[in-house]
Amino acid sequence: MQTYEIEALPRVEFAHVYHANTYFNTFPKRKNALEVTFISEGSITVEYNGREYVASKGDIVCLPYDQARIRIRAHAYHEHHTVLAQLKWCLQDDGNGLYLPIVTPVQFDTRAAANIIDQLISNQLIFKTSPTKGATMFLGLLYEIDQCNRKQKKLTLPSEALYTLRAKEYVQRRLYAPITQKEVAEHLSISPEYLCAVFKKTEGITFMKYVNTEKLAAIRALMEKEGIHLYEAAALFGYHDANYVSRLFKKYYGYNITDRKNDLSE
């Protein structure tokens, strides 16, 4: 079973409701783009990677734009609620990531996922000024879709991978707040030492390095987008010493956080 491992914070690009009596569209390949759609009325047919998928009222559709061509058609009235985000991911075969099939049927109880999509649509103007809030909500949407499928198909994660996934989810929800290994371990009902060990085993880095790199990436993105000072961006993510943030960034990446010619993905 292939699952998605998210490698960077997503950026919500657009979210809308669309309806039409008929619909025929072809989408070109697009790097690092993922679209999630809730079908509220009617049905659509998706041609993806040489296969056809039918999504009807209540179903959730996840489309990674990594194929040369994706075709969508509807021969009768339909309405869909769609969110598209830019994010970087990799596929893995061990089942430890997010399980996001092309179609998640309504029978898997998609109501919570549909509600998150509608929240993203109604709040999309906020995400232009606070992209991290949009990222957190979109990650929550992907996690909800994963859980819908795992519960119904009785797919389970190894306990170590499950603790790591829960820890990462906790971090993304509270990225704006100070985060300690102890508080996350208490949230998971395990010891800080065990959290440190399983996180390093599954992710290859320490838990606190993961926390810091996620926050540093968000701080840098906010500084570049909004043109604010380091101390202002750092404070928004729970750091009260801008010099510490600067030193930490240089330690992890080898260059200054204000150096625009570098990219964290390199």
matplotlib code that plots the C-alpha trace (Angstrom):
import matplotlib.pyplot as plt

x = [0.0, 1.5, 1.0, 2.0, 4.7, 4.3, 7.7, 6.9, 4.0, 1.3, 0.2, -3.5, -3.9, -7.6, -10.8, -14.2, -17.7, -18.5, -21.6, -22.6, -25.0, -22.1, -18.3, -15.3, -11.8, -8.3, -5.6, -1.9, 0.9, 1.7, 4.6, 3.8, 0.0, -2.7, -6.5, -9.1, -12.8, -16.1, -18.9, -22.1, -24.4, -24.4, -21.2, -18.0, -15.7, -11.9, -9.4, -6.1, -2.9, -4.8, -7.7, -11.2, -12.8, -16.4, -17.1, -20.7, -22.6, -20.8, -17.5, -14.1, -11.6, -7.9, -6.0, -2.2, -1.2, 1.8, 0.5, 0.9, -2.9, -5.9, -9.4, -12.6, -16.1, -19.7, -22.6, -25.3, -25.7, -23.1, -21.6, -18.2, -16.3, -12.6, -9.4, -6.0, -2.7, 0.9, 2.9, 5.9, 5.4, 7.0, 5.3, 6.3, 5.4, 5.5, 2.0, 3.4, 2.3, -1.1, -3.4, -5.1, -6.8, -8.3, -11.8, -13.0, -16.6, -19.4, -19.9, -16.5, -18.2, -16.7, -18.7, -15.9, -13.6, -16.3, -16.8, -13.0, -13.2, -16.1, -14.1, -11.2, -13.5, -15.1, -11.7, -9.5, -9.0, -7.4, -4.8, -3.4, -2.3, -1.7, -0.6, 0.3, -3.3, -4.3, -1.5, -2.6, -6.2, -5.2, -3.0, -6.0, -8.1, -5.5, -5.3, -9.1, -9.2, -6.5, -8.4, -11.7, -9.9, -7.9, -11.0, -13.1, -10.4, -9.0, -5.5, -3.3, 0.1, 3.0, 2.8, 6.1, 5.0, 1.6, 3.2, 5.4, 2.4, 0.4, 3.4, 3.7, 0.0, 0.2, 3.1, 1.3, -1.8, 0.3, 3.0, 2.4, 2.9, 6.0, 6.3, 8.3, 9.1, 7.6, 4.2, 3.9, 4.9, 2.2, -0.3, 0.5, 0.7, 4.3, 7.6, 9.7, 12.5, 10.4, 9.0, 12.6, 13.6, 10.7, 10.8, 14.5, 14.0, 11.1, 12.1, 15.9, 16.0, 15.3, 11.8, 12.9, 14.9, 11.6, 9.8, 12.5, 12.8, 9.0, 8.9, 12.0, 10.6, 7.4, 9.3, 11.4, 8.3, 6.5, 9.4, 9.7, 6.0, 5.2, 8.5, 8.5, 11.5, 12.9, 12.0, 8.4, 8.1, 9.9, 7.6, 4.6, 6.0, 6.8, 10.4, 11.3, 15.0, 15.6, 19.3, 18.7, 16.5, 19.2, 21.8, 19.6, 18.8, 22.5, 23.3, 20.7, 21.0, 24.5, 23.4, 21.5, 17.8, 17.7, 19.7, 17.2, 19.3, 19.0, 16.0, 15.1, 14.2, 17.8]
y = [0.0, 3.3, 6.3, 10.0, 11.3, 15.1, 16.8, 20.5, 22.7, 23.0, 26.3, 26.6, 28.2, 28.2, 26.8, 27.1, 25.6, 24.8, 23.4, 22.8, 20.8, 19.1, 19.2, 18.2, 19.2, 18.1, 19.1, 19.1, 17.7, 20.1, 19.6, 19.5, 20.1, 18.2, 18.8, 17.5, 17.6, 16.8, 15.9, 17.5, 16.7, 14.3, 12.4, 12.8, 10.4, 10.8, 9.4, 9.1, 7.1, 5.0, 4.1, 5.5, 6.3, 7.3, 9.7, 10.3, 12.4, 12.4, 11.0, 12.6, 12.8, 13.3, 14.2, 14.5, 16.4, 14.2, 12.6, 13.8, 14.3, 14.1, 14.1, 14.8, 14.6, 14.8, 14.2, 15.6, 18.2, 18.0, 20.2, 19.9, 21.7, 21.9, 22.9, 22.9, 23.2, 23.3, 20.9, 18.6, 14.8, 11.5, 8.1, 5.2, 1.6, 0.8, 2.3, 4.8, 7.9, 9.2, 6.8, 9.0, 6.9, 8.7, 8.2, 7.9, 6.7, 8.3, 5.0, 5.6, 8.6, 11.5, 14.2, 15.5, 15.8, 17.6, 20.1, 20.9, 21.5, 24.0, 25.7, 26.1, 27.6, 30.0, 31.1, 31.2, 35.0, 34.5, 32.2, 34.9, 36.7, 33.6, 30.8, 28.6, 28.5, 27.3, 24.7, 23.4, 23.0, 21.3, 18.8, 18.2, 17.4, 14.9, 13.3, 13.0, 11.3, 8.9, 8.0, 7.4, 4.9, 3.2, 2.7, 1.2, -0.9, -1.9, -0.6, -0.1, 1.5, -0.1, 1.5, 3.3, 4.9, 5.7, 7.6, 9.5, 10.4, 11.6, 13.7, 15.3, 16.0, 17.7, 19.9, 21.1, 22.0, 24.0, 25.4, 28.9, 27.9, 26.9, 23.1, 20.8, 17.1, 16.5, 18.0, 16.0, 12.8, 13.5, 14.1, 10.7, 9.0, 7.9, 8.9, 11.7, 9.2, 6.8, 9.6, 10.6, 7.1, 6.2, 9.5, 9.2, 5.6, 6.4, 9.9, 9.8, 13.1, 14.0, 15.2, 18.6, 19.1, 18.3, 20.9, 23.5, 22.9, 23.1, 26.4, 27.8, 27.0, 28.8, 31.8, 32.2, 31.9, 34.5, 36.9, 36.6, 36.9, 39.7, 41.5, 41.5, 41.4, 38.2, 39.1, 39.6, 36.4, 34.4, 35.7, 34.5, 30.9, 30.9, 32.1, 35.2, 35.4, 36.3, 35.7, 32.1, 31.6, 33.0, 30.8, 27.7, 28.3, 28.7, 25.5, 23.5, 24.9, 26.5, 29.9, 32.9, 33.0, 36.3, 35.1, 35.0, 33.2, 29.9, 27.5, 25.2, 22.4, 22.3]
z = [0.0, -1.1, 1.3, 1.2, 3.4, 3.5, 3.3, 3.7, 4.8, 2.2, 0.8, 0.0, -3.5, -4.1, -2.7, -4.4, -5.0, -8.7, -10.4, -14.0, -16.0, -17.9, -17.2, -19.3, -18.4, -18.8, -16.3, -17.3, -15.1, -12.3, -9.8, -6.1, -6.4, -4.6, -5.1, -2.7, -3.8, -2.1, -4.4, -3.0, -5.9, -8.9, -9.9, -11.9, -13.7, -13.2, -15.6, -13.8, -14.6, -17.1, -14.9, -14.4, -11.1, -10.5, -7.6, -6.5, -4.0, -0.6, -2.0, -1.5, -4.4, -3.9, -7.1, -7.1, -10.2, -10.9, -14.1, -17.6, -17.9, -15.7, -17.3, -15.5, -17.0, -15.9, -18.3, -16.0, -13.3, -10.5, -7.8, -6.2, -3.4, -4.2, -2.4, -4.1, -2.3, -3.2, -1.2, -1.5, -0.8, -1.5, -1.9, 0.3, 0.4, 4.2, 5.0, 7.5, 5.7, 4.9, 2.9, 0.3, -2.4, -5.4, -4.2, -0.6, -0.7, 1.4, 3.2, 4.9, 6.8, 4.9, 6.7, 8.8, 5.7, 3.8, 6.7, 6.6, 2.9, 3.4, 6.2, 3.9, 1.3, 3.7, 5.3, 2.2, 2.4, 5.8, 4.4, 2.2, 5.4, 7.5, 5.3, 8.2, 9.4, 5.9, 6.0, 9.4, 8.2, 5.0, 6.8, 9.1, 6.0, 4.7, 8.1, 8.3, 4.9, 6.0, 9.1, 7.1, 5.0, 7.7, 10.0, 7.2, 5.6, 9.0, 8.1, 11.0, 11.6, 13.5, 17.0, 16.6, 13.3, 14.9, 17.8, 15.3, 13.1, 16.2, 17.3, 13.9, 13.8, 17.3, 16.1, 13.0, 15.1, 17.6, 15.3, 16.6, 20.2, 22.2, 22.0, 24.3, 24.0, 27.4, 26.6, 23.4, 25.2, 27.9, 25.1, 23.7, 27.1, 26.6, 28.1, 26.6, 26.2, 24.2, 22.0, 21.3, 20.4, 18.2, 16.4, 15.6, 14.4, 12.0, 10.8, 11.1, 13.1, 16.7, 17.6, 18.6, 15.4, 13.5, 15.6, 15.0, 11.2, 10.7, 12.7, 10.9, 7.5, 8.4, 9.9, 6.8, 4.5, 6.5, 6.5, 2.7, 2.0, 4.4, 4.6, 8.4, 10.7, 12.1, 15.7, 14.7, 12.7, 15.4, 18.1, 16.2, 16.4, 20.1, 19.9, 22.0, 21.1, 17.5, 17.9, 19.0, 15.9, 13.7, 15.2, 15.0, 11.3, 10.5, 12.4, 10.5, 7.0, 6.9, 5.8, 7.2, 7.5, 5.7, 2.7, -0.1, -2.6, -0.8, -0.8, 2.1, -0.4, -1.8]

ax = plt.figure().add_subplot(projection="3d")
ax.plot(x, y, z, "-o")
ax.set_aspect("equal")
plt.show()
